[in-house]
Amino acid sequence: MALFVLKFGGTSVANLARLEHVAKVIRQEIINGNQVAVVVSAMAGITDQMVGYCQALCPHEQTPEHDVVASAGEQVTAGLLALSLKKIGIKARSYLSWQIPIHTDSTATDARILHINPEKIQQSLSKGEVPVIAGFQGLSREGLITTIGRGGSDTTAVAMAVALKADRCDIYTDVDGVYTADPRLVPSARRQDTLGYNEMFEMASAGAKVLHPRCVEMAMKHNIRLRVLSSLTDSPKGTEIIEDKLVVDQGNVTSIVHSLQEAKVTLKNMQNQPGVAAKLYTNLGNANILIDMMTQSHSREGYIDMDGMINRNDIERFQTTMFASKDNLSFSDIAIDKNVAKVTVIGMGLRSNMDIPALICRTLANEGINIHMIYSSEIKMSVTINQQSLKPALTALHKAFALDQNYIEKEVA
């Protein structure tokens, strides 16, 4: 008997009709002879509503009380899905994080899972029940409710699969897998049957919203097989995330990912002296602000401008943090540019084929698209461009790498 952890996202449990459909999906797995543990998100839109209430009252604070409010949606979903299962004759019980417990650190709104005690869930499974677990939430050492970041139910599911030593973790969402690009912007985008952990991690980190980066990182560390499936159709097809060495017939480039959730920030006229970058990163780390694609350029003799990309939700905190340290960092002003999009080309071919970066830049140049910033790592290359150029950039790059075709080993000219 195999043990699967099934996770259902917000659109999959958006209303009672969809909850009843999810219950039938779970029943089919049981009919197939498998044990099933379930992790659920809040119904679509509920968490945004809860977070909105908190921000209306205390817009500049992130406290444990925010987590109490923000995690409420998962409690409702867990209870309703357990009822839906009982309605069709399946034994089920809902579990909140503190009942298991799921231990996390104490970081409000963005905690990390430290340990899960699987004993109660194992007991539930041994009694023939389907445990329905509220995702996204945890319990700190101080006994406070925490949340583990937006999209964190994915991470809850993989962490539960690790704790239970599950055979696989299936992530059900509103799309039938991971595509070569966003099909809403690139109609020729193609669903991928398999992806390696590293490529999926880079995609998630670069802005693909199918899976949360932490969940992919955890699955890779513990070798948990992942599948991405649609709960809105009865198709068994999806995308399986597996060890890189098991992926076959992979091309030089496998996906083009974009993000509109970031802004370019510039610290102007910083003194060009040793230690200035260390001070900057220390201040950002203390404020829990992630900055990406950092570059520096000379503005005038003895001074530099430092550019980077941050999440738009962090803009106000970034400005507050930087101006509080203005004397220490010695900059003259901050510039914020929201009219940017980040486009990331991902593929194992970037490790060894230096023609790929040239093709990326040449393709954008042929479309008359100017590149503002460039960052590359072992299997990805990111560029920032104006938002207005996003769709033609994605379309041109997708065509340049023939991602609408079956993967065929080809030379990048």
C-alpha atoms as one frame of an Amber mdcrd trajectory, in Angstrom:
protein
   0.000   0.000   0.000   1.499   3.326  -1.116   1.166   6.493   0.935   0.498
   9.723  -0.929   0.216  13.275   0.371  -2.269  15.265  -1.718  -2.283  19.049
  -1.523  -5.180  21.133  -2.858  -4.746  24.838  -3.557  -7.194  27.697  -3.127
  -8.888  27.425  -6.519  -9.310  23.675  -6.025 -11.343  24.278  -2.850 -12.907
  27.602  -3.842 -16.510  26.564  -3.113 -18.578  23.629  -1.888 -18.926  22.115
  -5.366 -15.158  22.007  -5.793 -14.689  20.628  -2.299 -17.038  17.781  -3.196
 -15.050  17.155  -6.395 -11.826  17.057  -4.367 -13.426  14.499  -2.053 -14.088
  12.277  -5.069 -10.466  12.605  -6.195  -9.356  11.451  -2.740 -11.871   8.587
  -2.765 -10.471   7.365  -6.075  -6.978   7.165  -4.602  -8.368   5.061  -1.741
 -10.198   2.811  -4.216  -6.844   2.377  -5.973  -5.516   0.906  -2.727  -3.477
   3.865  -1.480  -3.308   5.605   1.884  -3.909   9.337   1.640  -3.048  12.331
   3.804  -4.349  15.696   2.601  -3.071  19.259   2.992  -5.333  22.173   2.068
  -5.064  25.880   1.410  -7.706  28.468   2.232 -10.510  28.967  -0.265  -9.454
  31.287  -3.095  -9.398  34.923  -1.983  -9.900  34.280   1.734  -6.268  34.788
   2.793  -6.087  38.046   0.816  -9.205  39.200   2.650  -7.746  38.290   6.043
  -4.408  39.962   5.286  -6.293  43.039   4.074  -8.059  43.340   7.418  -4.713
  43.226   9.244  -3.123  45.806   6.978  -6.094  48.138   7.399  -5.599  48.104
  11.159  -1.788  47.900  11.417  -0.255  48.476   7.981   3.358  48.691   9.135
   3.499  45.793  11.572   3.876  42.037  11.191   2.993  40.390  14.479   1.779
  36.982  15.705  -1.760  38.374  15.655  -1.473  38.801  11.890  -0.683  35.091
  11.653  -3.688  34.154  13.782  -5.956  36.030  11.387  -4.212  35.046   8.135
  -4.258  31.310   8.971  -8.003  31.188   9.651  -8.946  30.236   6.085  -7.105
  26.915   6.194  -8.999  25.903   9.335 -12.304  26.409   7.536 -11.190  24.446
   4.468  -9.853  21.523   6.504 -13.125  21.170   8.381 -15.290  21.471   5.267
 -13.259  18.944   3.288 -13.421  16.464   6.174 -17.209  16.892   6.142 -17.280
  16.421   2.356 -15.371  13.149   2.714 -17.685  11.893   5.456 -20.648  12.739
   3.236 -19.459  10.185   0.645 -18.592   7.519   3.171 -14.884   8.203   3.763
 -13.605   8.354   7.341 -11.804  11.671   7.826 -10.603  14.078  10.477  -9.288
  17.617  10.240  -6.051  18.720  11.932  -4.711  22.186  12.685  -0.978  22.819
  13.006  -0.951  22.981  16.808  -2.762  19.646  17.066  -0.040  17.714  15.194
   2.143  19.801  15.925   4.034  21.444  13.056   6.927  23.257  14.764   8.318
  26.435  13.165  10.591  29.297  14.093   9.061  32.518  15.403   9.249  34.731
  12.301   5.836  36.372  11.937   4.211  35.919   8.483   7.222  34.034   7.049
   8.194  31.260   9.449  10.188  28.168   8.492   9.172  24.635   9.395  11.654
  23.100  11.825  10.092  19.740  12.670   6.854  17.791  12.304   5.842  15.082
  14.764   4.010  12.593  12.517   2.657  10.371  15.303  -0.940  11.662  15.347
  -1.222  11.603  11.566   0.187   8.062  11.465  -2.365   6.999  14.083  -5.140
   8.551  12.011  -3.972   6.685   8.913  -3.730   3.406  10.828  -7.402   3.768
  11.804  -8.374   4.066   8.149  -8.993   7.814   8.325  -8.000  10.481   5.845
  -6.255  13.195   7.871  -7.040  16.623   6.399  -4.312  19.034   7.478  -4.482
  22.813   7.447  -1.544  24.070   5.409   0.318  27.380   5.692   0.295  27.393
   9.505   2.638  26.269  12.250   3.390  26.547  15.948   6.386  28.440  17.357
   8.483  27.426  20.373   6.599  30.069  22.344   3.289  28.366  21.532   2.183
  31.038  19.038   0.428  30.397  15.725   2.712  31.180  12.779   2.300  31.269
   9.009   4.989  30.111   6.616   4.691  32.627   3.785   2.259  32.985   0.905
   2.067  29.739  -1.038   3.286  27.982   2.087   0.741  25.160   1.916   2.962
  23.608  -0.768   5.763  23.553   1.773   3.471  22.074   4.437   2.581  19.260
   2.024   6.179  18.371   1.192   7.245  18.636   4.842   4.400  16.279   5.763
   5.483  13.884   3.006   9.000  13.923   4.469   7.748  13.320   8.014   5.476
  10.456   6.912   8.057   9.002   4.494   5.401   9.199   1.788   5.895   7.644
  -1.632   4.890  10.834  -3.443   3.428  14.306  -2.974   0.789  15.459  -5.476
   0.119  19.210  -5.736  -3.348  19.873  -7.183  -3.950  23.330  -8.594  -5.894
  25.061 -11.384  -3.368  24.190 -14.123  -2.545  20.741 -15.480   1.200  20.975
 -14.999   4.239  23.189 -15.492   4.484  24.908 -18.872   7.406  26.151 -20.943
   6.035  29.687 -20.433   2.873  31.290 -19.110   0.209  30.073 -21.597  -1.868
  33.191 -20.964   0.883  35.271 -22.586   2.421  32.644 -24.878  -0.358  30.526
 -26.436   2.162  28.072 -27.907   3.529  27.204 -24.454   3.643  23.470 -23.852
   3.076  21.366 -20.763   6.176  19.484 -19.663   5.919  15.840 -18.627   8.979
  15.898 -16.367  11.340  18.474 -14.865  14.411  18.159 -12.664  14.449  19.577
  -9.146  17.025  22.251  -9.992  15.131  23.591 -12.977  11.846  23.642 -11.055
  13.514  25.430  -8.147  14.895  28.104 -10.464  11.486  28.488 -12.108   9.732
  28.887  -8.762  12.356  31.355  -7.520  12.126  33.384 -10.735   8.379  33.923
 -10.512   6.573  30.797 -11.715   3.631  30.473  -9.330   2.877  26.783  -9.779
   5.053  25.704  -6.831   6.593  27.531  -3.882  10.437  27.606  -3.954  10.739
  26.260  -0.398   8.639  23.211  -1.232  10.845  22.373  -4.231  13.993  22.908
  -2.157  12.689  20.561   0.532  11.593  17.926  -1.998  15.039  18.047  -3.612
  16.821  17.725  -0.252  14.773  14.689   0.797  14.200  13.200  -2.671  10.398
  13.445  -2.527   8.778  12.895  -5.904   6.358  15.690  -6.793   3.527  15.815
  -9.285   1.639  18.930 -10.393  -1.923  18.124 -11.473  -5.181  19.939 -12.156
  -8.085  19.360  -9.800 -10.446  21.016 -12.293 -10.240  18.192 -14.850 -10.217
  14.410 -14.704  -7.033  14.166 -16.748  -4.259  12.134 -15.079  -1.630  14.070
 -17.030   0.548  16.572 -15.260   4.201  17.354 -14.617   6.411  15.186 -12.439
   9.359  16.774 -10.603  12.170  14.258 -10.172  15.911  13.934  -9.707  17.861
  15.788 -12.398  19.713  12.645 -13.447  16.415  10.884 -14.219  15.219  13.539
 -16.676  15.723  12.412 -20.269  15.375  14.144 -23.657  15.938  17.530 -22.098
  16.910  20.411 -24.341  19.322  23.275 -23.770  16.502  25.490 -22.477  13.332
  24.168 -20.856  11.343  27.240 -19.807  10.923  31.011 -19.941   9.614  32.495
 -16.678   8.573  36.060 -15.918   7.812  38.137 -12.844   5.873  41.374 -12.486
   6.078  41.336  -8.699   9.405  43.131  -8.401  10.676  46.691  -8.587  14.098
  48.083  -9.375  15.651  50.072  -6.531  18.704  52.331  -6.765  20.772  53.769
  -3.948  22.411  56.834  -5.450  25.887  58.188  -4.808  27.118  55.717  -2.207
  30.732  56.130  -1.126  32.881  53.616  -2.990  34.741  52.075  -0.096  35.323
  48.589   1.390  32.487  47.321   3.572  29.634  49.322   2.049  28.023  46.224
   0.498  28.363  44.340   3.809  26.544  47.135   5.625  23.792  47.146   2.997
  23.191  43.391   3.136  23.299  43.398   6.942  20.586  46.043   7.156  18.431
  44.255   4.569  18.910  40.925   6.342  17.852  42.414   9.669  14.700  43.728
   7.984  14.071  40.356   6.248  14.175  41.986   2.787  15.484  39.901  -0.091
  17.315  41.765  -2.853  18.238  40.213  -6.189  20.385  41.052  -9.228  22.614
  43.497  -7.351  24.898  45.594  -9.555  26.973  48.721  -9.022  28.196  51.444
 -11.353  30.333  54.543 -10.924  28.245  57.703 -10.646  31.182  60.076 -10.117
  34.693  59.914  -8.736  34.664  58.011  -5.457  30.919  57.248  -5.587  28.729
  54.462  -6.967  25.056  53.749  -7.629  23.826  50.363  -6.406  20.861  48.749
  -8.188  18.832  45.693  -7.258  15.416  44.059  -7.519  13.072  43.623  -4.552
   9.515  42.391  -4.101   7.036  45.233  -4.547   5.473  44.419  -1.196   8.809
  45.314   0.410   9.189  48.792  -1.131   7.941  50.738   1.869  10.011  48.672
   4.322  13.039  49.015   2.048  12.759  52.804   2.032  12.202  52.965   5.790
  15.155  50.653   6.465  17.507  52.458   4.095  16.680  55.998   5.243  17.111
  54.882   8.860  20.676  53.889   7.892  21.345  56.756   5.494  24.261  58.208
   7.446  25.845  54.782   7.882  25.470  53.861   4.199  26.260  57.374   2.906
  23.892  57.573  -0.084  22.152  60.674  -1.405  18.740  59.338  -2.499  16.642
  56.293  -3.446  15.054  55.753  -6.858  12.211  53.249  -7.340  11.223  51.949
 -10.784   8.046  49.836 -10.914   7.837  49.758 -14.705   9.999  46.653 -14.944
   9.540  42.985 -15.707  12.021  40.217 -15.030  12.390  37.505 -17.664  14.362
  34.363 -16.830  15.562  31.701 -19.256  16.152  28.351 -17.528  17.858  25.190
 -18.733  20.698  22.799 -18.046  22.298  23.904 -21.326  23.409  27.168 -19.726
  26.032  25.200 -17.801  28.085  24.554 -20.906  26.667  26.402 -23.923  27.813
  30.026 -24.008  25.872  30.599 -27.196  22.645  30.675 -25.165  23.265  34.073
 -23.448  24.208  35.532 -26.827  20.986  34.207 -28.369  18.911  35.661 -25.532
  20.394  39.120 -25.987  20.274  38.934 -29.794  16.627  37.838 -29.774  15.593
  40.763 -27.572  17.678  43.192 -29.625  15.958  42.028 -32.812  12.631  42.895
 -31.166  13.917  46.355 -30.236  13.803  45.502 -26.535  16.356  47.169 -24.287
  17.882  45.217 -21.380  18.350  47.139 -18.132  20.006  44.517 -15.925  21.447
  41.031 -16.437  22.108  38.282 -13.934  23.154  34.703 -14.664  23.872  31.578
 -12.649  24.633  27.973 -13.508  21.311  27.119 -15.176  19.507  30.439 -15.587
  19.881  33.912 -17.055  17.632  36.765 -15.911  17.147  40.119 -17.593  15.010
  43.112 -16.670  13.065  45.001 -19.313  10.201  47.493 -19.492   6.822  45.961
 -18.674   5.407  46.989 -22.054   7.915  44.704 -23.759   7.070  41.601 -21.715
   4.728  39.761 -24.094   6.847  40.248 -27.247   9.948  39.267 -25.262   8.383
  36.021 -24.015   6.992  35.160 -27.449  10.294  35.815 -29.225  12.397  33.862
 -26.719   9.969  30.955 -26.693  10.220  30.765 -30.472  14.007  31.227 -30.513
  14.476  28.153 -28.342  11.751  26.126 -30.118   9.944  25.450 -26.849   6.639
  24.889 -28.657   8.162  21.765 -30.236   9.077  18.438 -28.695  12.439  18.506
 -26.978  15.044  17.790 -29.613  18.760  18.103 -29.016  19.765  20.932 -31.287
  22.595  23.367 -31.621  21.917  26.903 -30.521  23.011  29.040 -33.436
